[in-house]
Amino acid sequence: MIIDAHSHWLPQEIINCAHFYSKSWGDIEAQIKVMEESGVDRAVLSYPTSDAYLRLGSLRQLAEVYNERVAAILRKYPNKFIGAAVLPVDDEKALLTEYKRATADLGFRALSLATSTHGAFLDDGRYFEVYAQAEKDGVPVFVHPQIVKPIGSSQVEDPLLTPVIEYIFETTMCVGKLLMSQVFERFPKLNFIFAYFGGVTPFIAHRYDATYAMLRGVNFVKDLGGLPSEYLKRIYVDTSGDKTLANYISSLELFGAGHIVWGSDYPAKKDITASMEVLKRLDISEKEREGILGGTLEEIFNGNRG
């Protein structure tokens, strides 16, 4: 079974209130057609983040609209889509309530969280109660970069540089913050799945270890209980439609094939077939290739990972 770990759909209310997304982001029938043409059996629907909450009034209102509309799709196409619910992260008291409503009543099997909100990353204590419940329930967390004032945007805001560079470093910083706050250690069975190979994490893993060893030698950084790379290897990353062989190779070196899942980033990237073809060029086994294309996600959703 081929499962797309990274795809998006947006309700019209959110498209109308956001400054970027077009009506193509709300065409579920077109998405199903592309999936069938590409041989994709199922797709995770996660939230791409947007500024729509500013016009809707709050992130709580956005979460309610998004979750209700996606839930209708899950009911109509139960064998095509897996829902990742949005949470009202600006209302700490409502976080667990919406989590339970989404998973128990609306049919969601995953969470969709932005790397940060108003400068607070996912290591913020407000998330811990939800993390504990999600870990207990076997509900994975799909992490998408924040596009509203991502890290670095206070110095540079550019229509090309912001998505190309700042979104990637937003994800990288989120992984780092979770590492240093020891969230991966505190919730060892909670499966985090980060977009686009976890940013540049695979490229700086060696620097994590070397710098950590140096700083521990002078007691300048807290004891993590192990090398940073040991904890980084626990996370999962998706490919986000990337077709660059080098990115796969560096990710394989750090995470291993068992912690990489294929994702198209549809409809931002529409050439789904090409993003799968690159897997044929990798020096991995057929079993590992099948895992990347969907087997690993099947195990996660069946509670056999973590």
N, C-alpha and C positions, 0 to 999 in steps of 0.2 A: 504493500500500500504506500502510495506517495502522499505525504502530508506537507502542505505549505505552512511553515512556521511563522511566516511574516507577511500577512496581507491585511488590507484595510477596506472598510466600508463605513460611510458616514451618512447619518440621516440628514434630510434636507434642512431641518432646523439648524443644525450645526454648520452645514455648508453655507447657509445664508448669513450666519453670524461670524464666519471666519474670513480672514482677508486673503487667503491663498487658494482654498480648494474649489474645484469646479464641479459641475453636476456629474461628471464621469465617476467621481468618488462615491456616488450614491446609486450606481447602476448595478444591482446585484445580479440581474439576468446576464449582463455582459460578462461579469466575473465568472459566472457558472459556465458560460460558453467557452471562455478562454481556458478555464480549468479542464473542461472536457477535451478540448483540442490539444492540450498539452499533456494529457494523461494524469492530471492531478486529481486524486480521489477526494481529499478533504483539505480544508484550509482553516487556519486559526485566524479569526477576525480580532485584531487588536486596534487600539486607538492610536492614531498617529501624532497626537497632541496638536493643539491649536490655540488660538487666542479667542475662540468663540465664547468662552465663559465670561469674558469681559462684557459682551453684549447680552448674554443670557442672564447675567446677574451674579452667578456664583458657580464654583466647580460642583457644588452639590446639585444645582439645577442641571448642569451639563451631564453629570453622572446619571441622573434620573432619566433624562431624555435619551441618552445614548444606550443605556442598559435596556430600557423598554423597547426601543426600536430594534436593537440587535436580537433581543429575546424573541421578537416576532419572526425574524429570519430563522432563528434556531428551531422554532416550532414548525415553520413551513418547510425547511430543508434540514431535517435532523441528521441526515447522513452525509451532508456536504460541508457543514461548518461547525467549528468549535469556538465557543464564545469566550473572550477574555474581558472581564468586566472592569469598568472604570470605577474608582472610588472617590468620594468627596473629600479630598485630602485637605481642604480648607476648613473642614468641620470635624475635628478630632472625635467628637462624641458620636458622630454618625458613621465613622469608618467601619466599625465592626458590624453595625446594623445593616449597612448597605452590602457588605460582604456576604452576610448570611442571607439577605433577601436575594441577591444575585445568584448565589450558588444553590440555595435550597429551593427557591421559588421560581427563578427565571431560567434555570438550566445552564448557567455558566460553569465552565470547568477550569477556568484559569483567571488570572488577574492581569490587567494591563496598567502598568505604572510608568509615569514619566521619571526620568533620571533625577529631576529636581522640580520643586515648585516654590516660587518666590525665594529662590536661593537655598532652600532646605533640601538636601539630598536624601536618598533612601536610607541613610543610616540614622535619620531622625527618630527619636524614641516614639513618636506618634504612631509609627508603623508596627511596633513590636507585638502588640496584641493581635493584629491581623496576621503577622508572620507566624506567630505561634499557632493560630487556628488553621492557617493555610498549610503549615507543615503537618499538622495532625490530620487534616483532610486530604493530603496529597494533591493540593492545588498549586500548580506552578505559577511563577511570576514572570511575565514577559515585560522586559524593560525597553522602552523606546526613548530616544533622546528628546529632551525638552527643546522646543523650538521657540518658546517665548523667553527672550533674554537668556540664551544659553551662555555658558561660561566663555568669557572673552568678548562678549558683545558690548560690554561697557567701553571697550577700547576700539573695537572695529565692528561695524554693521555694514555688511555688503551682501547683495543678493546672491552672489556666488560663493564668496569666502565663508559666510556664516554657515550654510548647509554643508559645504565641503570640509571645512576645518573645525568649526566650533561645535557642530553636532557630534563629531567624532570625539573631540576632547571632553565634551559634556559626558558622554558615555564612559570614557576612560576615567574621568574623575569620580564618577559614581561608583565604578568598580573599586577604585582605590579607597574611597571613603568607607565602603562596606568592609573592605579588607581591614583597614586600620581601626574601625570600631568593633571588629571581631564578630560581625553579624554572621559571617559564614561559619564561624565556630559555634556561635550561640544557637543557630538554627541549622544544624548540619544536614538535615533531611529535607530542607526547603530548596526546591529547584528554581534557581534564577536563570533566565534565558535572556541574554543581552543581544541587542541588535548589532549588526555589522561587525561581527567577530570580536565584540567587546571593545570597540574603538581601536586604539593602538596598543592595548594591553599585551598582545602577543609579541610585539616588537620591543617592549621595555621590561619583559619579565626578568631577563638576565640582570638588568639594572636594579630592579627591585631587590633581588637576592644579594647582589654585590654591595649595594649601598646599605641595605639593612644590616648585613654582616659587619660592615665597617662601623656603622653608628652604634650597633649593639656593643661593639668592642670598647667604646668610650661611654657606654650607658646613656646615649643621647636619644634613644628611641625605645619605646616600651617593648617588652618581650611579647612577641606574638605566639610563642610556643612552638614555632617552626618557621621555616623559610616562607616568605610571601608566596612563592610559586606553588607551594604545597596546597595553599588555600585557593589560589587562582585556578588550579586544575579541577576544582570541584564545580565550577560554574559551567553553564552551557552558553554557547553563542550561536547565533544564526547568521546566515550568509548574506541576507538582505539583497538578493539579486546580483551579487558581485560575480564577475566572470574572470577575475584576475588570479591566475594560478599561484602566484607568489603569496597572496593573502591566505590562500588555503594552506599552503605549505608551512608558513609560519604558525598558523593556528593549529595545524596538526602536531607540530613540534611541542607546543605548550599544552594544549588541551587533550590531544588524541582524537581519533575519529569518533569515539563514543560520546564526545561532548560537543560535537558540531552538528547542527541541524540545518537543513536547507530551507531557505525562505526566499520568496520572489520579490517582496516589497511592492506587490501589485496594489493599486494601479500607478504608483509613482514610476515603476519600471514594468513595462508591458511585455518584454521579450522573455517570457517565462522559460521557454524551451532552451534558449541559449544559456540561461543561468543554471540549468541542469546538466547541459552538455559538458561543462568544464569538469564535472566529476569523473568523466571517462578518462581524463588525462592525468588523474592522480594515481600515484603508485600505492594503491590501497587494495584490499581484498574486496571481492564482490559483496561479502557480508557487511563489511564496513561501509561500502557505498550504499547498500540498501538501508543501513542504519541511519546514515545522514539524510537520505531521501524520505524517511518516515518511520523506520523501525524504532529509532530511539525515542521519538515523540510518542509512539504507541506505548512503549514501555513506561514512559513518564505518566501518561494519562491512565494507564492500567495499574499504577502504583508499584511498578517494578524497578523504579529508580529512586535514588535519594536515601 
